[in-house]
Amino acid sequence: MILISPPVYVFSNFATESGIFIWNFEPIPNFLIRQSWNHILSLEESIQQIEEKIDRLLLPYQKQVELLLTISGVKNMLLQV
């Protein structure tokens, strides 16, 4: 998964009298954006570790997993549950 770093600025827009939108850059909430972004990265890492653990636990049942995946609508994530 490719992750993009968070924006340095938050954008807000407003319409001028002619109806044209102008974008403003507001640097105030940068700290909160970075904190939120770091939290998202941490959660993604945790999810990846859990998925890897589940995949290892399912290895002895690979034949059953392959058979279940032939059912229409059944995906790997459903099997992990």
LUMNUMI-401395 format. One line per 2 residues: number of its first residue (from 1); their letters; for each residue x, y, z of N, C-alpha, C. Coordinates in Angstrom, 2 decimals. Layout:
BEGIN
NUM> a> X,Y,Z,X,Y,Z,X,Y,Z ~ ...
end
This chain:
BEGIN
1> mi> 0.84,-1.17,0.00,0.00,0.00,0.00,0.89,1.24,0.00 ~ 0.59,2.15,-0.88,1.34,3.39,-0.96,0.63,4.44,-0.11
3> li> 1.38,5.05,0.77,0.81,6.08,1.64,1.38,7.43,1.27 ~ 0.54,8.41,1.27,0.95,9.77,0.93,1.02,10.58,2.22
5> sp> 2.07,11.36,2.34,2.22,12.15,3.56,1.09,13.18,3.65 ~ 0.76,13.58,4.86,-0.36,14.51,5.04,-0.03,15.89,4.50
7> pv> -1.05,16.63,4.15,-0.79,17.98,3.65,-0.26,18.89,4.75 ~ 0.53,19.82,4.35,1.08,20.78,5.30,0.03,21.83,5.63
9> yv> -0.87,22.06,4.72,-1.89,23.09,4.91,-3.28,22.50,4.70 ~ -4.25,23.08,5.36,-5.65,22.72,5.16,-6.23,23.75,4.21
11> fs> -7.02,23.27,3.27,-7.59,24.17,2.28,-9.01,24.55,2.67 ~ -9.34,25.80,2.49,-10.73,26.23,2.62,-11.02,27.10,1.40
13> nf> -12.26,27.11,0.99,-12.57,27.91,-0.19,-13.72,28.85,0.09 ~ -13.81,29.87,-0.70,-14.94,30.79,-0.62,-15.16,31.36,-2.01
15> at> -16.38,31.75,-2.28,-16.72,32.29,-3.60,-16.58,33.80,-3.58 ~ -16.04,34.33,-4.66,-15.97,35.78,-4.81,-17.31,36.28,-5.34
17> es> -17.41,37.58,-5.50,-18.65,38.15,-6.02,-18.99,37.62,-7.40 ~ -17.97,37.29,-8.18,-18.21,36.78,-9.53,-18.51,35.28,-9.52
19> gi> -18.50,34.66,-8.34,-18.81,33.24,-8.25,-17.60,32.34,-8.40 ~ -16.43,32.91,-8.52,-15.21,32.11,-8.66,-14.73,31.69,-7.28
21> fi> -14.40,30.41,-7.17,-13.91,29.92,-5.88,-12.43,30.20,-5.74 ~ -12.05,30.65,-4.56,-10.65,30.92,-4.24,-10.26,30.01,-3.08
23> wn> -9.09,29.42,-3.19,-8.63,28.51,-2.13,-7.70,29.25,-1.19 ~ -7.95,29.12,0.09,-7.09,29.69,1.13,-6.29,28.57,1.77
25> fe> -5.09,28.86,2.19,-4.27,27.91,2.92,-4.27,28.31,4.38 ~ -4.63,27.38,5.24,-4.68,27.67,6.67,-3.73,26.72,7.40
27> pi> -2.58,27.22,7.87,-1.59,26.36,8.51,-1.87,26.05,9.98 ~ -2.96,26.52,10.54,-3.20,26.38,11.97,-3.29,24.93,12.45
29> pn> -4.08,24.05,11.82,-4.27,22.71,12.38,-3.23,21.67,11.96 ~ -2.04,22.09,11.53,-1.03,21.13,11.07,-0.71,20.08,12.12
31> fl> -0.60,20.48,13.37,-0.27,19.53,14.43,-1.33,18.43,14.51 ~ -2.60,18.82,14.47,-3.68,17.84,14.56,-3.71,16.92,13.35
33> ir> -3.42,17.47,12.19,-3.38,16.65,10.98,-2.27,15.61,11.10 ~ -1.11,16.04,11.54,0.01,15.09,11.68,-0.29,14.02,12.73
35> qs> -0.92,14.41,13.82,-1.28,13.44,14.86,-2.28,12.42,14.31 ~ -3.26,12.90,13.59,-4.26,12.01,13.00,-3.61,11.09,11.98
37> wn> -2.72,11.64,11.17,-2.05,10.83,10.15,-1.20,9.74,10.81 ~ -0.47,10.09,11.84,0.35,9.10,12.55,-0.53,8.02,13.17
39> hi> -1.69,8.39,13.65,-2.62,7.41,14.23,-3.12,6.46,13.14 ~ -3.44,6.99,11.98,-3.87,6.15,10.86,-2.78,5.18,10.47
41> ls> -1.54,5.65,10.38,-0.43,4.77,10.04,-0.26,3.66,11.06 ~ -0.41,4.00,12.33,-0.31,3.02,13.40,-1.41,1.97,13.28
43> le> -2.62,2.40,13.00,-3.74,1.46,12.85,-3.53,0.55,11.65 ~ -3.03,1.10,10.54,-2.78,0.28,9.35,-1.72,-0.78,9.64
45> es> -0.70,-0.41,10.39,0.34,-1.37,10.75,-0.23,-2.48,11.64 ~ -1.08,-2.11,12.58,-1.71,-3.11,13.45,-2.60,-4.05,12.65
47> iq> -3.36,-3.51,11.73,-4.23,-4.33,10.89,-3.40,-5.31,10.07 ~ -2.30,-4.85,9.52,-1.43,-5.72,8.73,-0.87,-6.85,9.58
49> qi> -0.45,-6.56,10.80,0.08,-7.59,11.69,-0.99,-8.62,12.03 ~ -2.22,-8.16,12.27,-3.31,-9.08,12.59,-3.62,-9.96,11.39
51> ee> -3.66,-9.39,10.19,-3.93,-10.17,8.98,-2.85,-11.22,8.76 ~ -1.60,-10.87,8.99,-0.51,-11.84,8.84,-0.64,-12.98,9.84
53> ki> -1.01,-12.65,11.07,-1.20,-13.67,12.10,-2.33,-14.62,11.71 ~ -3.44,-14.06,11.23,-4.57,-14.89,10.83,-4.18,-15.79,9.66
55> dr> -3.44,-15.24,8.69,-2.99,-16.05,7.56,-2.13,-17.23,8.02 ~ -1.26,-16.99,9.00,-0.43,-18.09,9.53,-1.30,-19.14,10.23
57> ll> -2.32,-18.68,10.95,-3.20,-19.62,11.64,-4.05,-20.44,10.67 ~ -4.32,-19.89,9.50,-5.14,-20.59,8.51,-4.34,-21.55,7.63
59> lp> -3.02,-21.52,7.71,-2.19,-22.38,6.86,-2.56,-23.87,6.96 ~ -2.80,-24.42,8.14,-3.17,-25.84,8.21,-4.51,-26.15,7.53
61> yq> -5.31,-25.14,7.29,-6.64,-25.33,6.71,-6.70,-24.82,5.27 ~ -5.56,-24.84,4.57,-5.48,-24.24,3.24,-6.45,-24.89,2.25
63> kq> -6.61,-26.21,2.30,-7.54,-26.88,1.38,-8.97,-26.42,1.63 ~ -9.35,-26.31,2.89,-10.70,-25.85,3.22,-10.90,-24.39,2.79
65> ve> -9.86,-23.58,2.97,-9.94,-22.17,2.58,-10.15,-22.06,1.08 ~ -9.37,-22.82,0.31,-9.50,-22.79,-1.15,-10.89,-23.24,-1.58
67> ll> -11.42,-24.24,-0.92,-12.76,-24.73,-1.24,-13.81,-23.67,-0.93 ~ -13.68,-23.02,0.22,-14.64,-21.98,0.59,-14.58,-20.78,-0.34
69> lt> -13.39,-20.49,-0.87,-13.24,-19.35,-1.78,-13.94,-19.58,-3.12 ~ -14.30,-20.82,-3.42,-15.02,-21.10,-4.67,-16.49,-20.70,-4.56
71> is> -16.97,-20.45,-3.35,-18.36,-20.04,-3.16,-18.50,-18.58,-3.59 ~ -19.52,-18.31,-4.37,-19.76,-16.95,-4.85,-19.99,-15.99,-3.68
73> gv> -19.27,-14.89,-3.67,-19.44,-13.88,-2.63,-18.55,-14.06,-1.43 ~ -17.86,-15.19,-1.34,-16.96,-15.43,-0.20,-15.57,-14.94,-0.58
75> kn> -15.05,-14.04,0.20,-13.71,-13.49,-0.03,-12.81,-13.89,1.13 ~ -11.52,-13.66,0.96,-10.53,-14.03,1.97,-10.81,-13.35,3.31
77> ml> -11.24,-12.09,3.28,-11.50,-11.37,4.52,-12.63,-12.03,5.31 ~ -13.66,-12.52,4.61,-14.76,-13.20,5.28,-14.27,-14.48,5.95
79> lq> -13.36,-15.17,5.29,-12.82,-16.40,5.88,-12.00,-16.11,7.13 ~ -11.34,-14.99,7.16,-10.53,-14.65,8.31,-11.38,-14.38,9.54
81> v> -12.62,-14.00,9.33,-13.52,-13.74,10.45,-13.92,-15.06,11.03
end
